[in-house]
Amino acid sequence: MPPQTAPSVLAALIGQGIGPSLTPPLHELEGQRHGLRSIYRRIEFHAEQDGPADLARLLDFARRTGFDGLNITYPAKQTVLPLLDELAPSAQMIGAVNTVVFDGERAIGHNTDVTGFRASLDDALGGTGCGRVVLVGAGGAGSAVAHALVMRGVQSLTVVDVDAERAAAVCHSVQESHGFTAASAHPEDLPALTAAAEGIVNATPFGMAHHPGAPFSAELITDRHWVADVVYRPVDTVLLQAARKAGALATPGTGMAMHQAADAFEIFTGRTADRSAMLADLNALIAAERQEQHAPQI
């Protein structure tokens, strides 16, 4: 009898500027732990030159060539919506998709940013409630975080953004999906808001290498706060450093990044992800990347 080959999983990430993404190795390493022949590719999709028709062709090609699923990132999370046959509840409430799974001829969209942040908060807070929370940033990540916070039973939620319309839109989305009334505010209101809150979440790009610094003054953080950041490269953002210095509970973005990848892996394969191992993989990949960046040039 010919030797049996291991079952395989074929997936890809579609988006712009995804060369540095750690999602492919994270999925491949988890696949190997399950004895799978895991192949994960990157497919560039540029906002300036690619449109819905190009994305539709990519989806059709992936389906016809045997891909199990796709991860979708900027700028295609909303462009992909009308191209799908079905939306899971997570994608319906956010109005954005970051994971597509193929079921025969059908393409089903999910949003694991929501579930990923909620799981990371469960890890950090355990059985403790969220309390009153200030969410800074009302973009795509902010919308997912807002829904996750409400689903976890937040006492009150204020969405802060320089764009008042964008903050109001997140509040409206939360109201429509959960019947929960959130408030919107401007960054100048942060001193009073944080003084009355237990939790603070950064869902802005501040803290990333190309957006250095913090989204607000570190002086607003005290030892009675918990502080979460969606940024995970670098892991130790300026905001989280300030939070620890103030004695606050600091939650890095690696938890959300790992959980959203683990959720996608489970959707693609139907297998239970080893989340502890995936978090260790992610931290190792980030450490190796940092070491390579600081290695002397010969």
C-alpha positions as CSV (number, residue, x, y, z in Angstrom):
1,M,0.0,0.0,0.0
2,P,1.3,3.5,-0.8
3,P,2.2,5.6,2.3
4,Q,-0.5,7.7,3.6
5,T,0.0,11.5,3.5
6,A,-0.9,13.8,6.4
7,P,-4.1,15.8,6.1
8,S,-3.5,19.3,4.9
9,V,-4.8,22.8,5.4
10,L,-4.3,25.6,2.9
11,A,-5.0,29.2,3.8
12,A,-3.9,32.7,3.0
13,L,-3.9,36.3,4.2
14,I,-5.3,39.0,1.8
15,G,-4.4,42.6,2.4
16,Q,-2.1,45.5,1.8
17,G,1.4,45.6,3.1
18,I,1.2,42.2,4.7
19,G,4.8,41.1,4.1
20,P,5.8,41.5,7.8
21,S,2.7,39.7,9.1
22,L,3.3,36.9,11.6
23,T,0.0,35.2,10.9
24,P,1.4,32.8,8.3
25,P,4.0,31.2,10.6
26,L,1.6,31.3,13.5
27,H,-0.9,29.2,11.6
28,E,1.7,26.9,10.1
29,L,3.3,26.1,13.4
30,E,-0.1,25.3,15.0
31,G,-0.9,23.1,12.0
32,Q,2.3,21.1,12.4
33,R,1.4,20.5,16.1
34,H,-1.8,18.8,14.8
35,G,0.1,16.7,12.3
36,L,-1.2,18.8,9.4
37,R,0.6,19.7,6.2
38,S,0.0,23.4,6.8
39,I,0.5,25.9,4.0
40,Y,-0.3,29.6,4.6
41,R,0.3,32.2,1.8
42,R,0.2,36.0,1.6
43,I,-1.8,37.7,-1.2
44,E,-1.3,41.5,-1.7
45,F,-4.5,43.5,-2.3
46,H,-3.9,47.2,-2.9
47,A,-6.5,49.8,-2.2
48,E,-5.2,52.1,-4.9
49,Q,-5.5,49.6,-7.8
50,D,-7.6,46.7,-6.6
51,G,-11.4,46.8,-6.2
52,P,-14.3,44.5,-5.5
53,A,-14.0,42.7,-8.8
54,D,-10.4,41.9,-8.1
55,L,-11.3,40.6,-4.7
56,A,-14.1,38.5,-6.1
57,R,-11.7,36.9,-8.5
58,L,-9.3,36.1,-5.6
59,L,-12.1,34.5,-3.6
60,D,-13.3,32.5,-6.6
61,F,-9.7,31.3,-7.3
62,A,-9.2,30.3,-3.7
63,R,-12.4,28.4,-3.6
64,R,-11.8,26.6,-6.9
65,T,-8.1,25.7,-6.0
66,G,-9.0,24.1,-2.7
67,F,-8.2,26.7,-0.1
68,D,-9.8,25.9,3.3
69,G,-10.1,29.6,4.2
70,L,-8.7,33.1,4.1
71,N,-7.9,35.8,6.6
72,I,-8.8,39.3,5.4
73,T,-7.2,42.5,6.6
74,Y,-6.9,46.2,5.5
75,P,-8.3,47.4,3.1
76,A,-10.6,44.5,2.3
77,K,-12.5,43.8,5.6
78,Q,-15.6,45.6,4.4
79,T,-15.1,45.3,0.6
80,V,-15.5,41.5,1.0
81,L,-18.9,41.6,2.7
82,P,-21.2,41.6,-0.5
83,L,-19.0,38.8,-2.0
84,L,-19.9,36.3,0.7
85,D,-22.8,33.8,0.9
86,E,-23.2,34.1,4.7
87,L,-22.1,36.1,7.7
88,A,-21.5,34.6,11.1
89,P,-23.0,36.7,14.0
90,S,-19.6,38.2,14.8
91,A,-19.3,39.6,11.3
92,Q,-22.9,40.8,11.2
93,M,-22.6,42.9,14.4
94,I,-19.3,44.5,13.3
95,G,-20.0,44.9,9.6
96,A,-16.5,43.7,8.8
97,V,-14.9,40.3,8.1
98,N,-11.4,39.1,8.9
99,T,-11.9,35.4,8.3
100,V,-13.5,33.5,5.4
101,V,-14.1,29.8,5.4
102,F,-15.2,27.8,2.4
103,D,-18.0,25.2,2.8
104,G,-18.4,23.6,-0.6
105,E,-19.4,26.4,-2.9
106,R,-20.3,28.7,-0.1
107,A,-18.0,31.4,1.5
108,I,-18.8,32.3,5.1
109,G,-17.4,35.4,6.8
110,H,-16.4,35.6,10.5
111,N,-14.8,38.3,12.7
112,T,-12.3,36.9,15.1
113,D,-11.1,40.3,16.3
114,V,-14.2,40.5,18.5
115,T,-13.8,37.0,20.0
116,G,-10.0,37.4,20.2
117,F,-10.2,40.6,22.3
118,R,-12.9,39.2,24.5
119,A,-10.8,36.1,25.2
120,S,-7.7,38.1,25.9
121,L,-9.6,40.2,28.4
122,D,-10.9,36.9,30.1
123,D,-7.3,35.9,30.4
124,A,-6.3,39.2,32.0
125,L,-9.2,39.8,34.3
126,G,-10.3,36.3,35.1
127,G,-13.6,36.5,36.9
128,T,-13.3,40.3,37.5
129,G,-15.8,42.5,35.7
130,C,-14.8,45.2,33.2
131,G,-16.3,48.0,35.2
132,R,-16.5,51.4,33.6
133,V,-14.3,51.5,30.5
134,V,-12.9,54.3,28.3
135,L,-12.1,53.1,24.7
136,V,-9.7,55.3,22.8
137,G,-10.0,54.8,19.0
138,A,-13.1,54.1,16.9
139,G,-11.6,52.6,13.8
140,G,-12.0,48.9,12.8
141,A,-10.2,47.6,15.8
142,G,-12.1,50.0,18.1
143,S,-15.4,48.7,16.8
144,A,-14.5,45.1,17.5
145,V,-13.2,46.0,21.0
146,A,-16.4,47.9,21.8
147,H,-18.6,45.0,20.9
148,A,-16.3,42.6,22.9
149,L,-16.5,44.8,25.9
150,V,-20.3,45.0,25.8
151,M,-20.5,41.2,25.3
152,R,-18.3,40.8,28.4
153,G,-20.7,42.9,30.5
154,V,-19.0,46.3,30.7
155,Q,-20.8,48.6,33.2
156,S,-20.4,51.7,31.1
157,L,-18.5,52.4,27.9
158,T,-17.3,55.7,26.4
159,V,-15.8,55.7,22.9
160,V,-13.2,58.5,22.4
161,D,-12.0,59.6,19.0
162,V,-10.9,62.8,17.3
163,D,-13.5,62.0,14.6
164,A,-16.8,62.5,16.4
165,E,-18.9,60.9,13.6
166,R,-16.7,57.7,13.8
167,A,-17.1,57.5,17.6
168,A,-20.9,58.0,17.2
169,A,-21.0,55.3,14.6
170,V,-19.4,52.7,17.0
171,C,-21.9,53.7,19.7
172,H,-24.8,53.3,17.2
173,S,-23.5,49.8,16.2
174,V,-23.3,48.7,19.8
175,Q,-26.8,50.0,20.4
176,E,-28.2,48.2,17.3
177,S,-26.5,44.9,18.1
178,H,-26.8,44.7,21.9
179,G,-29.3,47.3,23.0
180,F,-26.5,48.9,25.0
181,T,-26.1,52.6,25.2
182,A,-22.5,53.8,24.9
183,A,-21.3,57.4,25.0
184,S,-19.0,59.2,22.6
185,A,-16.4,61.8,23.6
186,H,-13.4,63.8,22.3
187,P,-9.8,63.3,23.5
188,E,-9.9,66.5,25.5
189,D,-12.5,64.8,27.8
190,L,-10.0,62.0,28.8
191,P,-8.9,63.4,32.1
192,A,-12.4,63.4,33.5
193,L,-13.3,60.1,31.8
194,T,-10.3,58.1,33.0
195,A,-10.7,59.5,36.5
196,A,-14.1,57.9,36.7
197,A,-13.2,54.6,34.9
198,E,-11.7,51.3,35.9
199,G,-10.6,50.2,32.4
200,I,-8.8,52.0,29.6
201,V,-8.3,50.4,26.1
202,N,-6.1,51.7,23.3
203,A,-7.4,50.8,19.9
204,T,-5.4,53.4,18.0
205,P,-2.2,52.8,16.1
206,F,-0.2,54.8,18.7
207,G,2.5,52.6,20.1
208,M,3.4,50.9,16.8
209,A,6.8,51.6,15.3
210,H,5.5,54.0,12.7
211,H,3.2,55.7,15.3
212,P,5.5,56.1,18.3
213,G,4.3,57.3,21.6
214,A,1.0,56.9,23.5
215,P,-2.5,58.0,22.7
216,F,-2.9,60.1,25.8
217,S,-0.8,61.3,28.8
218,A,0.5,58.6,31.1
219,E,-0.4,60.8,34.1
220,L,-4.0,59.8,33.6
221,I,-3.3,56.1,34.6
222,T,-3.4,55.1,38.3
223,D,-3.0,51.9,40.2
224,R,-6.7,51.2,40.2
225,H,-6.9,50.9,36.4
226,W,-6.5,48.0,34.1
227,V,-5.1,49.0,30.7
228,A,-5.3,47.0,27.5
229,D,-3.5,47.7,24.2
230,V,-4.4,46.2,20.8
231,V,-0.9,47.0,19.5
232,Y,1.4,43.9,19.8
233,R,4.5,44.9,17.9
234,P,6.2,46.1,20.0
235,V,4.7,44.0,22.8
236,D,5.8,46.5,25.5
237,T,4.3,49.7,24.2
238,V,4.9,53.1,25.8
239,L,1.3,53.0,27.1
240,L,1.8,49.6,28.8
241,Q,5.2,50.7,30.3
242,A,3.4,53.7,31.8
243,A,0.6,51.5,33.1
244,R,3.0,49.2,34.9
245,K,4.9,52.1,36.3
246,A,1.7,53.4,37.7
247,G,0.9,50.1,39.3
248,A,-2.0,49.3,36.9
249,L,-2.8,45.9,35.3
250,A,-1.3,46.0,31.8
251,T,-2.6,43.7,29.1
252,P,-0.5,43.5,25.8
253,G,-2.0,43.1,22.4
254,T,-0.4,39.7,21.9
255,G,-3.3,38.0,23.7
256,M,-5.8,39.4,21.2
257,A,-3.5,38.6,18.2
258,M,-3.1,35.0,19.4
259,H,-6.7,34.4,20.2
260,Q,-8.0,35.8,16.9
261,A,-5.5,33.6,15.0
262,A,-6.5,30.6,17.1
263,D,-10.2,31.2,16.4
264,A,-9.4,31.4,12.7
265,F,-7.4,28.2,12.9
266,E,-10.3,26.4,14.5
267,I,-12.7,27.7,11.9
268,F,-10.5,26.5,9.1
269,T,-9.7,23.1,10.5
270,G,-12.4,22.1,13.0
271,R,-9.6,21.3,15.5
272,T,-9.0,22.8,18.9
273,A,-6.0,25.2,18.9
274,D,-3.3,24.9,21.6
275,R,-3.6,28.6,22.7
276,S,-0.8,28.4,25.2
277,A,1.6,27.1,22.6
278,M,0.4,29.6,20.0
279,L,1.1,32.5,22.4
280,A,4.6,31.1,23.0
281,D,5.1,30.9,19.3
282,L,3.9,34.5,18.8
283,N,6.2,35.8,21.5
284,A,9.1,33.8,20.0
285,L,8.4,35.1,16.5
286,I,8.3,38.7,17.8
287,A,11.6,38.2,19.8
288,A,13.3,36.7,16.7
289,E,12.1,39.6,14.6
290,R,13.4,42.1,17.2
291,Q,16.8,40.3,17.4
292,E,17.1,40.4,13.6
293,Q,16.3,44.1,13.4
294,H,19.0,44.9,16.0
295,A,21.6,42.5,14.6
296,P,24.8,44.3,13.4
297,Q,24.9,44.7,9.6
298,I,28.0,43.0,8.1
